[in-house]
Amino acid sequence: MTASPRPPKSILIVTGLSGAGKSTSLRTLEDAGWETVDNLPLALVDRLLAAPTPEGRDPLEGRPLAVGIDARTRGFDAAAILSRIEALRMRQSVRVEMLFLDCSGSVLERRYTETRRRHPLALDRPAADGIARERELLEPLRHAAEHLIDTTDIAANGLQQLIRQRFAGPFESTLTVISFGYARGIPRNADLVFDMRFLRNPYWDEALREMTGLDAPVRDYVMADPMFETVLAQIEALLETVLPRYSEDGKAYVTVAFGCTGGRHRSVCVAEEICERLRKAGFSPTISHRNLESVQLDAYETRHRDDITAMQERGAS
C-alpha cells in the first residue's frame, strides 16, 4: 500500500519586489533541502500537498515547502493571498509564514539597468513606474509578513547567508576525500590538493610494492616517516579550520585530494588517516581511491626518484 504524502513541516511564502532577491532566496532554500516552487497560484497549493512524493524520496519525510509569489503570479490579489494563507493555516495544520524581500527603488532601478531586463509591470515604461506600482500592490503582504529582509545594501552572497541562517538551520558541505596518482593527473574537481610525494615511498621496498595503502605493512611504513605526524597534524588543523567556512559559505561539495606518484601507497594511507581524524572531529567525509587498482608505472616511479636524487645532489654541492 502506498503511503500518503505527509504535509510539510512548514510552508514559507516568499514574496517581495521584483529584483529584490526572491529567486536567490528560493535557490538557497532548495540547496538547503527545502521543496521549492515559484509563481504557483496559492489555489493550487492544496493540490501540490496532495501530490505523490517524488520517486526516491521518503513519503514521510515532510520537507519544508517554500512557495514564491509576486505580482506576476496568475490571479495575483494581495487580499485573496492573505485569505488563502489563513485557510492553509487552518486546514493543513502546518506553520505558514511569509518572507518579504524589500529594496530601495534606486537600487532596484540600477539592478534593472545592469541586467538590461524590463520590469514585469513596466514593459513599455521606465522601471521606476513598475517599481512604484508593484510596491503599491504588495504593501498588504509586506505589512503582514513575519519576516522582512531589505536587500538594498546586501549582495547576493550576503542574502544567501541570511536565508541559510534564518531558515535553513545548520548546513554541512558534502565532503569527499580522494587519493590519486600524479602519473595520471590531478582530479579536476579537487578544491584542496596535498602532495604526499615527500614521504618515504613503499614502492622501493619489494615486499611492499604489490600492496597498497590499505594494507597494514604499507601504512606502518609510511607512518614511520619522521615527517608524517608533523605534516598530518598541520593538515588536520587546516581542514578543521577551513571546512566549516566552506559550509557557512554554502558550498555544496568540497573535495580534498591527496596525491603521490602512483596513487596506490602514500596517498591512500594519508587519505584514510585524514578521514579517520576528521570523523573523530565531527565531520562526515566519504573516501575514494582513484588509482588504487591502476597498473603501476615503473618508469614514472624511477624518473621521480631520479629527479629527487638530482635535487638532493645539487643541494649538497
C-alpha positions in Angstrom: 0.0 0.0 0.0 1.4 3.4 -1.0 1.9 5.8 1.9 0.0 9.0 1.7 2.1 12.1 1.4 2.9 13.8 4.7 2.3 17.6 4.9 5.5 19.7 5.0 6.8 20.7 8.4 6.3 24.3 7.5 5.4 26.5 4.5 7.2 29.7 3.7 5.6 32.2 1.3 8.5 34.0 -0.4 7.4 37.3 -1.9 8.6 40.9 -2.4 9.6 43.4 -5.1 10.9 42.1 -8.4 14.7 42.2 -8.3 14.9 42.2 -4.5 16.2 38.6 -4.3 13.3 36.2 -4.4 14.9 33.8 -6.9 18.2 33.8 -4.9 16.2 33.0 -1.7 14.4 30.1 -3.3 17.6 28.6 -4.8 19.3 28.9 -1.4 16.3 27.1 0.3 16.3 24.4 -2.3 20.0 23.8 -1.8 19.3 23.5 1.9 16.8 20.7 1.3 13.5 22.6 1.0 11.0 21.8 -1.6 10.5 25.0 -3.7 8.1 26.2 -6.3 7.9 29.6 -7.9 4.9 31.6 -9.1 2.4 28.9 -8.2 -1.1 30.3 -7.5 -2.0 29.6 -3.9 -5.2 28.0 -5.0 -3.0 25.1 -6.3 -1.0 24.6 -3.1 -3.6 22.1 -1.8 -3.1 20.0 -5.0 0.7 20.3 -4.6 0.5 19.0 -1.0 -1.7 16.1 -2.1 0.6 15.1 -5.0 2.6 11.8 -4.7 6.0 12.0 -3.2 8.8 12.2 -6.0 10.4 8.8 -6.7 13.4 8.1 -4.5 12.2 10.3 -1.6 10.7 9.2 1.7 7.0 9.9 1.6 7.1 10.6 5.3 10.0 13.0 5.4 7.8 16.1 5.4 10.3 18.5 3.9 9.5 22.2 4.4 8.0 23.9 1.4 8.8 27.4 0.0 6.3 29.0 -2.4 7.4 32.0 -4.4 4.7 34.6 -5.2 4.9 38.1 -6.7 2.9 40.4 -8.8 3.5 38.2 -11.8 1.7 35.3 -10.3 -1.5 34.4 -12.2 -4.6 35.9 -10.5 -2.5 38.0 -8.1 -4.6 39.7 -5.4 -3.0 40.6 -2.1 -6.2 40.3 -0.1 -7.0 36.9 -1.6 -3.5 35.7 -0.9 -3.7 36.6 2.7 -7.1 34.9 3.0 -5.6 31.8 1.4 -2.7 31.8 3.8 -5.1 31.9 6.7 -7.0 29.0 5.2 -3.8 27.0 4.8 -3.0 27.5 8.5 -6.4 26.2 9.5 -6.8 23.3 7.0 -3.3 21.9 6.7 -2.4 22.3 10.4 1.1 23.4 9.5 3.0 26.6 10.2 2.7 29.1 7.4 4.9 32.1 7.4 5.8 34.8 4.9 9.1 36.3 3.9 9.0 39.7 2.2 12.1 40.9 0.3 12.3 44.7 0.1 14.7 47.0 -1.6 15.0 50.7 -2.3 13.7 52.0 -5.6 17.0 53.5 -6.7 18.9 50.2 -6.2 16.2 48.3 -8.0 16.4 50.7 -10.9 20.2 50.2 -11.0 19.8 46.4 -11.0 17.4 46.5 -13.9 19.8 48.8 -15.8 22.8 46.5 -15.1 20.9 43.3 -16.1 19.2 45.0 -19.1 15.9 43.4 -18.1 12.5 45.1 -18.2 10.4 45.4 -15.1 7.4 43.0 -15.4 5.0 45.8 -14.6 6.6 48.3 -16.9 7.3 46.6 -20.2 6.9 49.8 -22.2 7.6 52.4 -19.4 10.5 53.4 -17.2 11.4 50.8 -14.5 10.6 53.3 -11.8 6.9 53.2 -12.8 6.8 49.5 -12.5 8.6 49.5 -9.1 6.2 52.1 -7.7 3.1 50.1 -9.0 4.5 46.8 -7.6 5.3 48.4 -4.2 1.7 49.6 -4.0 0.3 46.1 -4.9 2.5 44.3 -2.4 2.1 46.6 0.5 -0.5 44.4 2.3 1.8 41.4 2.0 4.8 43.5 3.4 2.6 44.6 6.3 1.5 41.0 7.1 4.9 39.3 6.6 6.5 37.7 9.7 10.0 38.1 8.1 11.3 41.2 6.3 14.7 41.4 4.6 15.8 44.6 3.0 18.4 43.8 0.3 19.3 47.4 -0.5 22.8 47.0 0.9 23.1 43.2 0.6 24.8 41.4 -2.2 23.6 38.0 -3.5 26.1 36.1 -1.3 25.1 38.0 1.8 21.4 37.3 1.1 22.2 33.6 0.8 23.9 33.6 4.1 21.0 35.4 5.8 18.5 32.9 4.3 20.6 30.0 5.5 21.0 31.4 9.0 17.3 32.3 9.4 15.5 29.4 7.7 17.9 26.6 6.7 19.5 25.7 10.0 22.9 24.1 10.1 24.4 23.4 6.7 27.2 21.0 6.1 29.1 20.7 2.8 29.3 17.2 1.3 32.9 16.3 1.9 34.9 13.9 -0.2 38.5 12.8 0.3 40.3 11.4 -2.7 43.7 9.7 -3.2 45.2 9.9 -6.6 48.4 9.4 -8.6 50.2 12.4 -10.2 51.2 10.0 -13.0 47.5 10.1 -14.2 46.8 13.7 -13.5 45.3 15.8 -10.7 41.5 15.4 -10.1 39.7 18.2 -11.9 37.1 18.7 -9.1 39.6 19.0 -6.3 39.3 22.1 -4.1 42.3 21.4 -1.9 45.3 19.3 -3.2 48.1 18.0 -0.9 51.3 16.4 -2.4 52.5 13.4 -0.4 55.5 12.6 -2.5 57.9 13.8 0.1 57.1 10.8 2.3 59.1 7.6 2.1 57.9 5.6 -0.9 56.9 1.9 -0.2 57.3 1.2 -3.9 61.0 0.8 -3.4 60.5 -2.0 -0.9 59.9 -5.1 -3.0 58.0 -6.7 -0.1 55.5 -3.8 -0.1 55.4 -2.9 -3.8 52.4 -5.0 -4.7 50.5 -3.9 -1.6 48.5 -0.7 -1.2 48.0 2.0 1.4 45.1 -0.1 2.8 47.5 -2.8 3.9 48.9 -2.6 7.4 52.6 -3.1 6.5 52.4 -0.2 4.0 50.6 2.1 6.4 53.2 1.3 9.1 56.0 2.0 6.7 54.5 5.4 5.6 53.5 6.5 9.1 57.0 5.7 10.4 58.4 8.6 8.3 59.6 11.2 10.8 57.7 13.9 8.8 54.4 12.0 8.7 52.8 13.1 12.0 54.1 16.6 11.9 52.6 17.2 8.4 49.3 15.3 9.1 48.7 17.3 12.2 49.1 20.5 10.3 46.8 19.4 7.5 44.2 18.2 10.0 44.3 21.6 11.8 43.9 23.4 8.5 40.9 21.3 7.4 39.2 21.7 10.7 39.6 25.4 10.3 38.5 25.9 6.7 35.8 23.2 6.2 33.3 25.0 8.4 33.9 28.2 6.4 33.0 26.3 3.2 29.7 25.2 4.9 29.0 28.7 6.1 29.5 30.0 2.6 27.0 27.4 1.2 29.5 25.4 -0.8 27.6 22.2 -1.5 30.6 20.0 -2.4 34.1 20.1 -1.1 36.8 17.7 -2.4 40.1 17.2 -0.7 42.7 15.3 -2.7 46.0 13.6 -1.6 48.4 12.6 -4.3 51.6 10.6 -4.6 53.4 9.2 -7.6 51.3 6.2 -8.5 48.3 6.8 -6.2 48.5 3.4 -4.5 50.6 3.8 -1.4 51.3 7.1 0.3 48.2 9.0 -0.8 45.9 6.1 0.1 47.4 5.8 3.5 47.2 9.6 4.2 43.6 9.8 2.9 42.5 7.0 5.1 44.2 8.6 8.1 42.8 12.0 7.5 39.3 10.6 7.1 39.6 8.8 10.4 40.7 12.0 12.2 38.0 14.1 10.5 35.3 11.7 11.6 36.5 11.9 15.2 36.3 15.7 14.9 32.7 15.5 13.9 32.9 15.7 10.1 31.3 13.1 7.7 33.7 12.5 4.8 33.4 9.9 2.1 36.6 8.5 0.7 37.6 7.5 -2.8 40.8 5.9 -4.1 41.0 6.9 -7.8 44.1 4.9 -8.7 44.1 2.1 -6.2 43.6 -0.6 -8.9 45.7 1.1 -11.6 48.7 -0.6 -13.1 51.9 0.6 -11.6 54.0 2.8 -13.8 57.6 1.7 -13.1 59.2 4.2 -15.5 57.3 7.1 -13.8 58.4 6.0 -10.3 62.0 5.6 -11.4 62.0 9.1 -13.1 60.5 10.7 -10.0 63.2 9.0 -7.8 66.0 10.2 -10.1 64.6 13.8 -10.0 64.6 13.7 -6.2 68.2 12.3 -6.1 69.4 15.0 -8.5 67.8 17.8 -6.4 69.5 16.4 -3.3 72.8 16.3 -5.0 72.5 19.8 -6.2 71.6 20.9 -2.7 74.7 19.2 -1.2 77.1 20.7 -3.8 
